[in-house]
Amino acid sequence: MAPDAELEVLAIIPVRGRDHEVDGAPVQLGGKPLISYTIDAALQSTVVTRIVVTTDSPSTRELAVNL
């Protein structure tokens, strides 16, 4: 890699719906969906340039898109 090339860092966040939902609703911690803490940390990172959330849950997908 050239010395002046910009490094890109991809954060992949896999989320299985049944692990983060109770009765179809996201598990809450401190009034926020549990997965939002992980997504927020990636968004606030100074090294991550792109974030991908993979999930089998429509509600988790909607949450990730809206953060």
KEVOLUM-77057 format. One record per residue: x, y, z of N, C-alpha, C in turn; residue number from 1. Coordinates in Angstrom, 2 decimals. Each point is the difference from the previous one (the first is absolute). Example, Ala and Ser with C-alpha at 12.3 -4.5 7.8 and 13.67 -1.06 7.14 Angstrom:
<nodes>
<node n_u="13.19" n_v="-5.69" n_w="7.80" ca_u="-0.89" ca_v="1.19" ca_w="0.00" c_u="0.90" c_v="1.20" c_w="0.00" i="1"/>
<node n_u="-0.35" n_v="1.05" n_w="-0.72" ca_u="0.82" ca_v="1.19" ca_w="0.06" c_u="-0.77" c_v="1.09" c_w="0.73" i="2"/>
</nodes>
This chain:
<nodes>
<node n_u="0.84" n_v="-1.17" n_w="0.00" ca_u="-0.84" ca_v="1.17" ca_w="0.00" c_u="0.89" c_v="1.24" c_w="0.00" i="1"/>
<node n_u="-0.40" n_v="0.95" n_w="-0.78" ca_u="0.76" ca_v="1.25" ca_w="-0.10" c_u="-0.07" c_v="0.76" c_w="1.32" i="2"/>
<node n_u="1.06" n_v="0.71" n_w="0.38" ca_u="0.02" ca_v="0.73" ca_w="1.28" c_u="-1.11" c_v="1.03" c_w="0.14" i="3"/>
<node n_u="-0.44" n_v="0.57" n_w="-1.12" ca_u="-1.04" ca_v="1.03" ca_w="0.08" c_u="-1.41" c_v="-0.57" c_w="-0.22" i="4"/>
<node n_u="-0.12" n_v="-1.32" n_w="-0.12" ca_u="-1.31" ca_v="-0.63" ca_w="-0.19" c_u="-0.81" c_v="0.09" c_w="1.30" i="5"/>
<node n_u="-1.28" n_v="0.29" n_w="-0.15" ca_u="-0.85" ca_v="0.12" ca_w="1.17" c_u="-0.54" c_v="-1.38" c_w="0.39" i="6"/>
<node n_u="0.16" n_v="-0.35" n_w="1.25" ca_u="-0.45" ca_v="-1.29" ca_w="0.51" c_u="-1.49" c_v="0.05" c_w="0.26" i="7"/>
<node n_u="-0.73" n_v="-1.04" n_w="-0.43" ca_u="-1.42" ca_v="-0.09" ca_w="0.28" c_u="-0.23" c_v="-1.16" c_w="0.95" i="8"/>
<node n_u="-0.86" n_v="0.23" n_w="0.99" ca_u="-0.30" ca_v="-1.03" ca_w="1.00" c_u="-1.50" c_v="-0.26" c_w="-0.01" i="9"/>
<node n_u="-0.35" n_v="-1.26" n_w="-0.23" ca_u="-1.40" ca_v="-0.42" ca_w="-0.05" c_u="-0.36" c_v="-0.68" c_w="1.31" i="10"/>
<node n_u="-1.08" n_v="0.45" n_w="0.63" ca_u="-0.52" ca_v="-0.65" ca_w="1.21" c_u="-1.23" c_v="-0.80" c_w="-0.42" i="11"/>
<node n_u="0.04" n_v="-1.31" n_w="0.23" ca_u="-1.13" ca_v="-0.87" ca_w="-0.30" c_u="-0.62" c_v="-0.40" c_w="1.33" i="12"/>
<node n_u="-1.29" n_v="0.30" n_w="0.17" ca_u="-0.71" ca_v="-0.29" ca_w="1.24" c_u="-1.08" c_v="-1.03" c_w="-0.30" i="13"/>
<node n_u="0.23" n_v="-1.28" n_w="0.32" ca_u="-1.03" ca_v="-1.02" ca_w="-0.24" c_u="-0.97" c_v="-0.04" c_w="1.19" i="14"/>
<node n_u="-1.30" n_v="-0.02" n_w="-0.31" ca_u="-1.03" ca_v="0.00" ca_w="1.05" c_u="-1.06" c_v="-1.03" c_w="-0.35" i="15"/>
<node n_u="-0.13" n_v="-1.03" n_w="0.83" ca_u="-1.08" ca_v="-0.96" ca_w="-0.18" c_u="-1.21" c_v="0.54" c_w="0.74" i="16"/>
<node n_u="-1.11" n_v="0.12" n_w="-0.70" ca_u="-1.20" ca_v="0.60" ca_w="0.56" c_u="-0.45" c_v="-0.64" c_w="1.30" i="17"/>
<node n_u="-0.01" n_v="-1.30" n_w="0.07" ca_u="-0.53" ca_v="-0.66" ca_w="1.20" c_u="0.91" c_v="0.20" c_w="1.22" i="18"/>
<node n_u="1.24" n_v="0.39" n_w="-0.22" ca_u="0.90" ca_v="0.26" ca_w="1.13" c_u="-0.15" c_v="1.41" c_w="0.56" i="19"/>
<node n_u="-0.62" n_v="0.89" n_w="-0.76" ca_u="-0.12" ca_v="1.39" ca_w="0.43" c_u="-1.44" c_v="0.46" c_w="0.09" i="20"/>
<node n_u="-0.94" n_v="-0.97" n_w="-0.02" ca_u="-1.41" ca_v="0.35" ca_w="0.06" c_u="-0.73" c_v="-0.88" c_w="1.02" i="21"/>
<node n_u="-1.01" n_v="0.58" n_w="0.61" ca_u="-0.91" ca_v="-0.73" ca_w="0.86" c_u="-1.40" c_v="0.30" c_w="-0.51" i="22"/>
<node n_u="-0.71" n_v="-1.03" n_w="-0.39" ca_u="-1.34" ca_v="0.17" ca_w="-0.58" c_u="-0.01" c_v="0.96" c_w="-1.18" i="23"/>
<node n_u="1.06" n_v="-0.03" n_w="-0.81" ca_u="0.08" ca_v="0.83" ca_w="-1.20" c_u="0.47" c_v="1.42" c_w="0.22" i="24"/>
<node n_u="0.24" n_v="0.38" n_w="1.25" ca_u="0.47" ca_v="1.37" ca_w="0.30" c_u="1.46" c_v="-0.05" c_w="0.44" i="25"/>
<node n_u="0.79" n_v="0.99" n_w="-0.38" ca_u="1.42" ca_v="0.01" ca_w="0.39" c_u="0.17" c_v="0.01" c_w="1.52" i="26"/>
<node n_u="0.99" n_v="-0.73" n_w="0.48" ca_u="0.34" ca_v="0.01" ca_w="1.43" c_u="0.52" c_v="1.40" c_w="0.34" i="27"/>
<node n_u="-0.49" n_v="0.56" n_w="1.09" ca_u="0.36" ca_v="1.36" ca_w="0.41" c_u="0.98" c_v="-0.02" c_w="1.17" i="28"/>
<node n_u="0.92" n_v="0.93" n_w="0.00" ca_u="0.92" ca_v="0.20" ca_w="1.12" c_u="0.15" c_v="1.51" c_w="0.18" i="29"/>
<node n_u="-0.40" n_v="0.50" n_w="1.14" ca_u="0.06" ca_v="1.44" ca_w="0.24" c_u="-0.88" c_v="0.79" c_w="-0.95" i="30"/>
<node n_u="-1.11" n_v="-0.60" n_w="-0.43" ca_u="-0.93" ca_v="0.69" ca_w="-0.88" c_u="0.38" c_v="-0.01" c_w="-1.48" i="31"/>
<node n_u="1.10" n_v="-0.68" n_w="-0.34" ca_u="0.45" ca_v="-0.09" ca_w="-1.40" c_u="0.06" c_v="-1.47" c_w="-0.41" i="32"/>
<node n_u="-0.28" n_v="-0.30" n_w="-1.27" ca_u="0.17" ca_v="-1.37" ca_w="-0.47" c_u="1.46" c_v="-0.43" c_w="0.18" i="33"/>
<node n_u="0.20" n_v="-1.21" n_w="0.48" ca_u="1.33" ca_v="-0.50" ca_w="0.31" c_u="0.97" c_v="0.14" c_w="-1.17" i="34"/>
<node n_u="-0.43" n_v="-0.33" n_w="-1.20" ca_u="0.89" ca_v="0.05" ca_w="-1.17" c_u="0.41" c_v="1.43" c_w="-0.34" i="35"/>
<node n_u="-0.78" n_v="0.99" n_w="0.43" ca_u="0.35" ca_v="1.39" ca_w="-0.33" c_u="1.32" c_v="0.41" c_w="0.64" i="36"/>
<node n_u="0.38" n_v="-0.60" n_w="1.13" ca_u="1.28" ca_v="0.32" ca_w="0.63" c_u="1.17" c_v="-0.41" c_w="-0.90" i="37"/>
<node n_u="-0.12" n_v="-1.17" n_w="-0.61" ca_u="1.06" ca_v="-0.47" ca_w="-0.91" c_u="0.08" c_v="0.87" c_w="-1.24" i="38"/>
<node n_u="-1.15" n_v="0.31" n_w="-0.57" ca_u="-0.04" ca_v="0.83" ca_w="-1.21" c_u="0.52" c_v="1.41" c_w="0.32" i="39"/>
<node n_u="-0.41" n_v="0.57" n_w="1.13" ca_u="0.47" ca_v="1.33" ca_w="0.40" c_u="1.52" c_v="0.03" c_w="0.18" i="40"/>
<node n_u="0.55" n_v="-1.06" n_w="0.59" ca_u="1.46" ca_v="-0.06" ca_w="0.20" c_u="0.72" c_v="0.00" c_w="-1.35" i="41"/>
<node n_u="-0.53" n_v="-0.74" n_w="-0.96" ca_u="0.61" ca_v="-0.03" ca_w="-1.33" c_u="-0.12" c_v="1.37" c_w="-0.68" i="42"/>
<node n_u="-1.15" n_v="0.65" n_w="0.16" ca_u="-0.20" ca_v="1.33" ca_w="-0.59" c_u="0.94" c_v="1.03" c_w="0.59" i="43"/>
<node n_u="0.31" n_v="-0.13" n_w="1.28" ca_u="0.86" ca_v="0.96" ca_w="0.69" c_u="1.49" c_v="-0.30" c_w="-0.18" i="44"/>
<node n_u="0.31" n_v="-1.15" n_w="-0.53" ca_u="1.40" ca_v="-0.39" ca_w="-0.18" c_u="0.70" c_v="0.97" c_w="-0.96" i="45"/>
<node n_u="1.24" n_v="0.27" n_w="0.30" ca_u="0.78" ca_v="0.88" ca_w="-0.87" c_u="0.75" c_v="-0.79" c_w="-1.09" i="46"/>
<node n_u="-0.07" n_v="-1.33" n_w="0.07" ca_u="0.71" ca_v="-0.80" ca_w="-0.99" c_u="-0.93" c_v="-0.72" c_w="-0.97" i="47"/>
<node n_u="-1.24" n_v="-0.25" n_w="0.39" ca_u="-0.95" ca_v="-0.69" ca_w="-0.87" c_u="-0.50" c_v="0.95" c_w="-1.06" i="48"/>
<node n_u="0.08" n_v="-0.44" n_w="-1.27" ca_u="-0.44" ca_v="0.85" ca_w="-1.11" c_u="-1.33" c_v="-0.47" c_w="-0.59" i="49"/>
<node n_u="-0.39" n_v="-1.24" n_w="0.30" ca_u="-1.26" ca_v="-0.52" ca_w="-0.53" c_u="-0.54" c_v="-1.04" c_w="0.97" i="50"/>
<node n_u="-1.33" n_v="-0.01" n_w="0.19" ca_u="-0.64" ca_v="-0.93" ca_w="0.92" c_u="-1.05" c_v="-0.80" c_w="-0.76" i="51"/>
<node n_u="0.01" n_v="-1.32" n_w="0.21" ca_u="-1.00" ca_v="-0.88" ca_w="-0.59" c_u="-0.61" c_v="-0.81" c_w="1.13" i="52"/>
<node n_u="-1.34" n_v="0.05" n_w="0.11" ca_u="-0.71" ca_v="-0.81" ca_w="0.98" c_u="-0.72" c_v="-1.09" c_w="-0.78" i="53"/>
<node n_u="0.25" n_v="-1.26" n_w="0.35" ca_u="-0.69" ca_v="-1.11" ca_w="-0.63" c_u="-0.97" c_v="-0.60" c_w="1.00" i="54"/>
<node n_u="-1.21" n_v="-0.30" n_w="-0.44" ca_u="-1.01" ca_v="-0.52" ca_w="0.91" c_u="-1.08" c_v="-0.77" c_w="-0.74" i="55"/>
<node n_u="-0.69" n_v="-0.85" n_w="0.74" ca_u="-1.14" ca_v="-0.73" ca_w="-0.54" c_u="-1.30" c_v="0.60" c_w="0.53" i="56"/>
<node n_u="0.09" n_v="1.13" n_w="0.68" ca_u="-1.15" ca_v="0.60" ca_w="0.67" c_u="-0.40" c_v="1.31" c_w="-0.67" i="57"/>
<node n_u="-1.24" n_v="0.10" n_w="-0.46" ca_u="-0.45" ca_v="1.27" ca_w="-0.58" c_u="0.04" c_v="1.16" c_w="1.00" i="58"/>
<node n_u="-0.31" n_v="-0.25" n_w="1.26" ca_u="0.00" ca_v="1.10" ca_w="0.98" c_u="1.43" c_v="0.47" c_w="0.30" i="59"/>
<node n_u="0.96" n_v="-0.93" n_w="0.02" ca_u="1.40" ca_v="0.38" ca_w="0.20" c_u="0.52" c_v="0.77" c_w="-1.20" i="60"/>
<node n_u="-0.40" n_v="-0.43" n_w="-1.19" ca_u="0.40" ca_v="0.70" ca_w="-1.22" c_u="-0.51" c_v="1.43" c_w="0.04" i="61"/>
<node n_u="-1.26" n_v="0.17" n_w="0.36" ca_u="-0.60" ca_v="1.34" ca_w="0.07" c_u="0.72" c_v="0.87" c_w="1.02" i="62"/>
<node n_u="0.33" n_v="-0.57" n_w="1.14" ca_u="0.72" ca_v="0.72" ca_w="1.04" c_u="1.36" c_v="0.46" c_w="-0.52" i="63"/>
<node n_u="0.74" n_v="-0.90" n_w="-0.65" ca_u="1.34" ca_v="0.32" ca_w="-0.50" c_u="-0.05" c_v="1.10" c_w="-1.07" i="64"/>
<node n_u="-0.98" n_v="-0.07" n_w="-0.86" ca_u="-0.13" ca_v="1.01" ca_w="-1.07" c_u="-0.29" c_v="1.37" c_w="0.58" i="65"/>
<node n_u="-0.75" n_v="0.04" n_w="1.09" ca_u="-0.41" ca_v="1.28" ca_w="0.58" c_u="1.01" c_v="0.60" c_w="0.98" i="66"/>
<node n_u="1.09" n_v="-0.69" n_w="0.29" ca_u="1.00" ca_v="0.57" ca_w="0.90" c_u="0.89" c_v="0.93" c_w="-0.72" i="67"/>
</nodes>
